């Protein structure tokens, strides 16, 4: 795992240093389009560079969120057009090359079926699920404007959180990486709370209507 992390750090930071915001957009798009590129490296490094004056902090966050939305729309389209049977066959055939496993897709599908459309927002804070949630949303033919809005807001919060940490930690931005693994359950808990709040407010509005 350490070797993989070092590989990502060396290559992603080199790309961002060379191509700036364009690299941030491409990398964040790729992450949400089922390509295993960790935003936990991309956005903190972007925040670090923003602190050095290389790029604008707020623009970097916006570009990161737009990239996530773009990749999510690609995955949504794939699920919408191809359907579940094709998605499963594709994962079985090509998933090993993209580090995608069928049980991870099943996890995202179960979350979508259990928590409904609100999970497209909360999933941006959840490990693994955030990468795959667009597939079941597309297969279920979720309302596209709502999907886009919830995905963008969630992605904006996630990108902002990571970039802010990178900005504050400066050259020590990579120190956050081990903590994301240790506190995954906390992140999941926050995600569930966000979904619960969405469902509660949605049902309350329907009762009042």
Backbone as numpy.savetxt, mean C-alpha at the origin, in Angstrom:
# Nx Ny Nz CAx CAy CAz Cx Cy Cz
16.68 -12.79 5.07 15.85 -11.57 5.07 16.70 -10.31 5.07
17.82 -10.35 5.82 18.70 -9.19 5.87 19.29 -8.90 4.50
19.63 -9.97 3.76 20.19 -9.78 2.42 19.18 -9.14 1.49
17.90 -9.56 1.61 16.85 -8.99 0.78 16.66 -7.51 1.10
16.66 -7.21 2.41 16.52 -5.81 2.82 17.67 -4.96 2.28
18.88 -5.47 2.39 20.04 -4.73 1.88 19.95 -4.52 0.38
19.45 -5.55 -0.33 19.28 -5.43 -1.78 18.31 -4.31 -2.11
17.16 -4.29 -1.43 16.16 -3.25 -1.69 16.70 -1.87 -1.33
17.35 -1.78 -0.18 17.87 -0.48 0.26 18.86 0.07 -0.76
19.80 -0.76 -1.20 20.83 -0.30 -2.13 20.24 0.13 -3.46
19.30 -0.65 -3.99 18.77 -0.36 -5.31 17.69 0.72 -5.31
16.81 0.68 -4.33 15.73 1.68 -4.29 16.27 3.07 -3.98
17.18 3.15 -3.02 17.74 4.46 -2.70 18.55 5.03 -3.87
19.20 4.15 -4.61 19.94 4.60 -5.79 19.00 5.16 -6.85
17.88 4.48 -7.07 16.89 4.95 -8.05 16.30 6.29 -7.64
15.93 6.41 -6.37 15.31 7.65 -5.90 16.32 8.80 -5.93
17.56 8.52 -5.58 18.60 9.55 -5.63 18.81 10.04 -7.05
18.70 9.14 -8.01 18.96 9.48 -9.41 17.76 10.14 -10.10
16.56 9.63 -9.80 15.38 10.07 -10.56 14.34 10.80 -9.72
14.58 10.96 -8.44 13.73 11.78 -7.60 12.27 11.35 -7.55
11.38 12.32 -7.73 9.94 12.07 -7.60 9.43 11.07 -8.62
10.04 11.02 -9.79 9.63 10.04 -10.80 9.84 8.62 -10.26
10.96 8.40 -9.61 11.25 7.08 -9.02 10.27 6.77 -7.90
9.93 7.77 -7.08 8.95 7.56 -6.01 7.62 7.11 -6.60
7.20 7.78 -7.65 5.93 7.43 -8.30 5.97 6.01 -8.85
7.01 5.67 -9.58 7.12 4.35 -10.21 7.18 3.26 -9.15
7.96 3.45 -8.10 8.12 2.44 -7.06 6.83 2.24 -6.27
6.15 3.33 -5.95 4.89 3.21 -5.21 3.79 2.63 -6.08
3.83 2.92 -7.38 2.88 2.31 -8.31 3.12 0.80 -8.36
4.37 0.42 -8.48 4.72 -1.00 -8.57 4.28 -1.76 -7.32
4.46 -1.15 -6.14 4.07 -1.84 -4.90 2.59 -2.19 -4.91
1.76 -1.26 -5.34 0.31 -1.51 -5.34 -0.14 -2.31 -6.55
0.75 -2.50 -7.51 0.43 -3.32 -8.68 0.98 -4.72 -8.53
1.12 -5.17 -7.27 1.47 -6.55 -6.93 2.94 -6.88 -7.12
3.78 -5.88 -7.30 5.22 -6.10 -7.40 5.82 -5.80 -6.03
6.57 -6.74 -5.46 7.02 -6.61 -4.06 8.13 -5.59 -3.83
7.75 -4.33 -3.88 8.70 -3.25 -3.59 8.20 -2.53 -2.34
8.92 -2.60 -1.23 8.41 -2.10 0.05 8.35 -0.57 0.14
7.15 -0.06 0.40 6.99 1.37 0.63 7.71 1.80 1.90
7.98 0.83 2.80 8.67 1.13 4.05 10.12 1.54 3.81
10.61 1.37 2.60 11.93 1.87 2.22 11.79 3.11 1.34
10.87 3.05 0.38 10.70 4.15 -0.57 10.36 5.47 0.10
9.30 5.49 0.91 8.82 6.74 1.45 9.68 7.31 2.59
10.21 6.50 3.51 11.12 7.09 4.50 12.36 7.70 3.86
12.89 7.07 2.81 14.05 7.64 2.13 13.67 8.94 1.43
12.46 8.98 0.86 11.99 10.22 0.25 11.87 11.32 1.31
11.37 10.96 2.50 11.30 11.93 3.59 12.67 12.41 4.02
13.63 11.50 4.06 15.01 11.86 4.39 15.57 12.85 3.37
15.34 12.58 2.07 15.82 13.48 1.02 15.11 14.83 1.09
13.84 14.81 1.47 13.12 16.07 1.64 13.76 16.90 2.74
14.19 16.24 3.81 14.86 16.95 4.90 16.17 17.57 4.47
16.79 16.97 3.45 18.05 17.51 2.92 17.80 18.57 1.85
16.53 18.82 1.52 16.21 19.82 0.52 16.26 19.31 -0.92
16.38 17.98 -1.09 16.48 17.41 -2.44 15.12 17.42 -3.13
14.05 17.19 -2.36 12.70 17.23 -2.92 11.76 17.84 -1.90
10.60 18.28 -2.37 9.60 18.87 -1.48 8.89 17.78 -0.69
8.79 17.95 0.60 8.21 16.94 1.48 6.76 16.62 1.10
5.94 17.65 0.96 4.51 17.44 0.69 4.27 16.90 -0.71
5.07 17.34 -1.64 4.93 16.81 -3.00 5.31 15.33 -3.04
6.34 14.95 -2.29 6.75 13.55 -2.22 5.62 12.68 -1.68
4.94 13.15 -0.64 3.81 12.41 -0.07 2.70 12.27 -1.09
2.38 13.36 -1.77 1.31 13.34 -2.78 1.66 12.39 -3.91
2.89 12.45 -4.38 3.32 11.57 -5.48 3.28 10.11 -5.03
3.68 9.84 -3.79 3.62 8.48 -3.27 2.19 7.95 -3.25
1.25 8.79 -2.80 -0.16 8.38 -2.74 -0.74 8.18 -4.13
-0.39 9.07 -5.07 -0.87 8.93 -6.45 -0.31 7.65 -7.07
0.95 7.35 -6.77 1.54 6.12 -7.26 0.81 4.89 -6.73
0.53 4.88 -5.42 -0.22 3.77 -4.83 -1.60 3.64 -5.47
-2.26 4.76 -5.70 -3.58 4.72 -6.34 -3.48 4.16 -7.75
-2.48 4.59 -8.49 -2.32 4.11 -9.87 -2.11 2.60 -9.90
-1.22 2.11 -9.04 -0.99 0.67 -8.99 -2.22 -0.10 -8.54
-2.95 0.46 -7.59 -4.17 -0.18 -7.10 -5.23 -0.26 -8.20
-5.32 0.79 -9.02 -6.28 0.79 -10.13 -5.91 -0.28 -11.16
-4.63 -0.48 -11.38 -4.19 -1.53 -12.30 -4.60 -2.91 -11.77
-4.38 -3.14 -10.47 -4.76 -4.42 -9.87 -6.28 -4.58 -9.84
-6.99 -3.48 -9.56 -8.46 -3.49 -9.58 -8.96 -3.88 -10.97
-8.38 -3.26 -11.99 -8.78 -3.55 -13.38 -8.54 -5.02 -13.71
-7.43 -5.55 -13.24 -7.10 -6.95 -13.50 -8.17 -7.87 -12.90
-8.54 -7.60 -11.64 -9.59 -8.40 -11.02 -10.95 -8.20 -11.68
-11.24 -6.97 -12.07 -12.53 -6.64 -12.68 -12.70 -7.33 -14.03
-11.66 -7.30 -14.84 -11.74 -7.81 -16.21 -11.55 -9.32 -16.27
-10.58 -9.83 -15.52 -10.21 -11.23 -15.64 -11.01 -12.17 -14.73
-11.44 -11.68 -13.57 -12.21 -12.53 -12.67 -11.33 -13.39 -11.78
-11.97 -14.00 -10.79 -11.22 -14.72 -9.76 -10.51 -15.96 -10.29
-11.15 -16.72 -11.16 -10.53 -17.94 -11.65 -9.20 -17.66 -12.34
-9.19 -16.62 -13.19 -7.95 -16.26 -13.89 -6.90 -15.76 -12.91
-7.33 -14.95 -11.93 -6.39 -14.41 -10.94 -5.70 -15.55 -10.19
-6.46 -16.54 -9.78 -5.88 -17.67 -9.05 -4.91 -18.45 -9.92
-5.28 -18.69 -11.17 -4.39 -19.40 -12.08 -3.10 -18.62 -12.31
-3.23 -17.30 -12.43 -2.06 -16.45 -12.65 -1.13 -16.48 -11.44
-1.70 -16.45 -10.25 -0.88 -16.49 -9.04 -0.14 -17.82 -8.94
-0.84 -18.90 -9.25 -0.20 -20.22 -9.20 0.92 -20.34 -10.23
0.73 -19.69 -11.38 1.70 -19.83 -12.47 2.87 -18.89 -12.33
2.58 -17.62 -12.01 3.63 -16.60 -12.00 3.92 -16.00 -10.63
3.12 -16.37 -9.65 3.24 -15.73 -8.34 4.61 -15.86 -7.70
5.29 -16.98 -7.93 6.60 -17.17 -7.29 7.62 -16.15 -7.77
7.44 -15.65 -8.98 8.38 -14.66 -9.51 8.15 -13.28 -8.90
6.92 -13.04 -8.43 6.59 -11.76 -7.82 6.40 -11.88 -6.30
6.77 -13.03 -5.76 6.63 -13.31 -4.32 5.19 -13.21 -3.87
4.26 -13.61 -4.75 2.83 -13.61 -4.45 2.39 -15.05 -4.19
1.75 -15.27 -3.04 1.25 -16.60 -2.71 -0.27 -16.58 -2.64
-0.87 -17.70 -3.00 -2.32 -17.76 -3.08 -2.98 -17.50 -1.74
-2.37 -17.97 -0.66 -2.98 -17.75 0.65 -2.99 -16.27 1.02
-2.08 -15.49 0.47 -2.09 -14.05 0.73 -3.26 -13.39 0.00
-3.53 -13.85 -1.20 -4.73 -13.37 -1.90 -5.99 -13.77 -1.14
-6.01 -15.02 -0.64 -7.17 -15.48 0.13 -7.39 -14.62 1.37
-6.30 -14.21 2.01 -6.40 -13.36 3.19 -7.04 -12.03 2.83
-6.59 -11.44 1.72 -7.16 -10.16 1.28 -8.64 -10.33 0.93
-8.97 -11.42 0.27 -10.37 -11.68 -0.10 -11.24 -11.83 1.15
-10.75 -12.59 2.13 -11.50 -12.78 3.38 -11.74 -11.45 4.08
-10.71 -10.60 4.12 -10.86 -9.28 4.75 -11.91 -8.45 4.01
-11.89 -8.50 2.69 -12.85 -7.72 1.91 -14.26 -8.21 2.17
-14.44 -9.53 2.19 -15.78 -10.10 2.41 -16.26 -9.83 3.83
-15.34 -9.82 4.79 -15.71 -9.64 6.19 -16.01 -8.19 6.53
-15.18 -7.27 6.02 -15.31 -5.87 6.42 -15.90 -4.96 5.35
-16.07 -5.48 4.15 -16.71 -4.69 3.11 -15.80 -3.65 2.48
-16.41 -2.69 1.83 -15.67 -1.72 1.03 -14.71 -0.85 1.84
-15.02 -0.65 3.12 -14.16 0.18 3.96 -12.76 -0.36 4.12
-12.57 -1.65 3.87 -11.23 -2.23 4.03 -10.27 -1.68 2.98
-10.78 -1.16 1.87 -9.88 -0.58 0.86 -9.17 0.65 1.41
-9.77 1.29 2.41 -9.10 2.39 3.09 -8.15 1.87 4.16
-8.68 1.04 5.06 -7.89 0.57 6.19 -6.74 -0.32 5.76
-6.88 -1.01 4.63 -5.83 -1.93 4.19 -4.53 -1.23 3.87
-4.57 0.06 3.61 -3.32 0.79 3.32 -2.40 0.81 4.54
-2.95 0.50 5.73 -2.14 0.46 6.95 -1.77 -0.96 7.34
-2.20 -1.95 6.56 -2.03 -3.34 6.95 -0.95 -4.03 6.13
-0.08 -4.80 6.79 0.92 -5.55 6.04 0.26 -6.62 5.17
0.82 -6.86 4.01 0.39 -7.88 3.06 -0.95 -7.53 2.42
-1.98 -7.30 3.27 -3.33 -7.08 2.74 -3.37 -5.88 1.80
-2.63 -4.82 2.13 -2.71 -3.61 1.32 -2.27 -3.84 -0.12
-1.39 -4.83 -0.33 -0.90 -5.10 -1.66 -1.93 -5.82 -2.51
-2.78 -6.65 -1.88 -3.66 -7.54 -2.63 -5.13 -7.14 -2.62
-5.52 -6.19 -1.77 -6.94 -5.90 -1.57 -7.62 -5.41 -2.85
-6.87 -4.83 -3.77 -7.47 -4.32 -5.00 -8.01 -5.43 -5.89
-7.42 -6.62 -5.80 -7.90 -7.74 -6.62 -9.33 -8.15 -6.25
-9.62 -8.48 -4.97 -11.01 -8.82 -4.64 -11.97 -7.65 -4.82
-11.49 -6.42 -4.64 -12.35 -5.26 -4.88 -12.75 -5.19 -6.35
-11.80 -5.45 -7.24 -12.11 -5.46 -8.66 -13.00 -6.61 -9.05
-12.72 -7.79 -8.51 -13.54 -8.97 -8.80 -14.97 -8.74 -8.35
-15.14 -8.09 -7.18 -16.48 -7.79 -6.65 -17.12 -6.61 -7.37
-16.37 -5.98 -8.29 -16.86 -4.81 -9.04 -17.32 -3.69 -8.11
-16.48 -3.42 -7.12 -16.74 -2.31 -6.20 -16.85 -1.01 -6.98
-17.69 -0.11 -6.49 -17.86 1.20 -7.11 -16.50 1.87 -7.29
-16.14 2.18 -8.54 -14.79 2.67 -8.83 -14.47 4.01 -8.18
-15.36 5.03 -8.25 -15.04 6.30 -7.58 -14.82 6.13 -6.07
-15.64 5.28 -5.43 -15.48 5.06 -4.00 -14.17 4.32 -3.72
-13.87 3.32 -4.53 -12.61 2.60 -4.39 -11.43 3.55 -4.52
-11.48 4.42 -5.52 -10.38 5.36 -5.75 -10.22 6.33 -4.59
-11.35 6.84 -4.08 -11.30 7.80 -2.98 -10.73 7.18 -1.71
-11.25 6.01 -1.33 -10.78 5.36 -0.11 -9.32 4.94 -0.23
-8.94 4.45 -1.40 -7.55 4.04 -1.63 -6.61 5.23 -1.56
-7.02 6.34 -2.17 -6.15 7.52 -2.18 -5.97 8.09 -0.78
-7.06 8.20 -0.02 -6.96 8.75 1.33 -6.08 7.87 2.21
-6.31 6.55 2.14 -5.48 5.64 2.92 -4.02 5.70 2.52
-3.78 5.77 1.22 -2.41 5.84 0.71 -1.73 7.14 1.11
-2.50 8.23 1.13 -1.96 9.53 1.52 -1.51 9.50 2.98
-2.32 8.90 3.83 -1.96 8.80 5.25 -0.73 7.92 5.44
-0.68 6.80 4.75 0.45 5.88 4.87 1.73 6.52 4.35
1.66 7.14 3.18 2.83 7.80 2.61 3.32 8.92 3.50
2.37 9.69 4.04 2.73 10.79 4.92 3.38 10.30 6.20
2.85 9.23 6.77 3.40 8.66 8.00 4.84 8.20 7.79
5.08 7.47 6.71 6.42 6.96 6.44 7.40 8.08 6.11
6.95 9.04 5.29 7.84 10.14 4.92 8.19 11.00 6.13
7.23 11.20 7.01 7.47 12.00 8.21 8.53 11.34 9.10
8.43 10.02 9.24 9.43 9.30 10.04 10.81 9.46 9.42
10.89 9.31 8.09 12.17 9.48 7.42 12.71 10.89 7.58
11.83 11.87 7.55 12.23 13.26 7.74 12.80 13.50 9.13
12.15 12.93 10.14 12.57 13.15 11.52 13.81 12.36 11.90
13.94 11.16 11.34 15.08 10.32 11.69 16.34 10.69 10.93
16.19 11.43 9.83 17.36 11.84 9.06 18.12 10.65 8.50
19.42 10.63 8.70 20.25 9.56 8.16 19.94 8.20 8.79
19.24 8.21 9.91 18.89 6.95 10.57 17.51 6.44 10.14
17.02 6.90 8.99 15.68 6.54 8.54 15.46 5.04 8.44
16.50 4.28 8.11 16.35 2.83 7.94 16.11 2.12 9.27
16.34 2.81 10.38 16.16 2.18 11.69 14.71 1.77 11.94
13.77 2.33 11.18 12.36 2.00 11.41 12.02 0.62 10.87
12.81 0.08 9.94 12.43 -1.14 9.23 12.15 -2.32 10.16
13.02 -2.62 11.15 12.73 -3.76 12.03 11.47 -3.56 12.87
11.14 -2.32 13.20 10.01 -2.06 14.08 8.68 -2.32 13.39
8.64 -2.18 12.06 7.40 -2.47 11.36 7.02 -3.94 11.53
8.02 -4.82 11.59 7.72 -6.24 11.78 7.25 -6.50 13.20
7.89 -5.85 14.18 7.54 -6.08 15.57 6.15 -5.57 15.90
5.75 -4.47 15.26 4.48 -3.85 15.62 3.40 -4.04 14.55
3.51 -5.12 13.78 2.50 -5.39 12.78 1.12 -5.56 13.39
1.07 -6.21 14.58 -0.23 -6.42 15.20 -0.86 -5.10 15.63
-0.03 -4.15 16.03 -0.55 -2.83 16.38 -1.13 -2.16 15.14
-0.39 -2.28 14.02 -0.86 -1.70 12.76 -2.17 -2.35 12.33
-2.24 -3.68 12.45 -3.47 -4.39 12.11 -4.62 -3.93 12.99
-4.35 -3.76 14.29 -5.38 -3.30 15.20 -5.91 -1.93 14.82
-5.02 -1.04 14.45 -5.44 0.28 14.00 -6.28 0.19 12.74
-5.89 -0.71 11.86 -6.65 -0.90 10.63 -8.05 -1.39 10.91
-8.17 -2.37 11.82 -9.49 -2.90 12.17 -10.34 -1.81 12.81
-9.73 -1.01 13.67 -10.46 0.09 14.31 -10.96 1.08 13.26
-10.13 1.34 12.24 -10.54 2.26 11.17 -11.72 1.70 10.40
-11.67 0.39 10.12 -12.79 -0.24 9.42 -14.06 -0.18 10.26
-13.92 -0.48 11.56 -15.07 -0.44 12.45 -15.70 0.94 12.49
-14.84 1.97 12.54 -15.35 3.34 12.57 -16.08 3.66 11.27
-15.52 3.23 10.14 -16.17 3.47 8.84 -17.54 2.80 8.80
-17.61 1.52 9.21 -18.87 0.79 9.19 -19.89 1.45 10.10
-19.45 1.87 11.30 -20.35 2.51 12.26 -20.93 3.80 11.70
-20.08 4.65 11.16 -20.56 5.93 10.62 -21.43 5.71 9.39
-21.10 4.70 8.57 -21.89 4.43 7.37 -23.29 3.97 7.75
-23.36 3.04 8.73 -24.67 2.55 9.16 -25.47 3.65 9.85
-24.79 4.50 10.59 -25.48 5.58 11.29 -26.11 6.54 10.29
-25.38 6.84 9.21 -25.92 7.73 8.18 -27.15 7.11 7.51
-27.08 5.79 7.27 -28.19 5.10 6.62 -29.44 5.12 7.50
-29.24 4.98 8.83 -30.39 5.02 9.74 -31.01 6.42 9.78
-30.14 7.43 9.71 -30.64 8.81 9.78 -31.27 9.27 8.48
-30.93 8.59 7.38 -31.46 8.99 6.06 -32.95 8.65 5.94
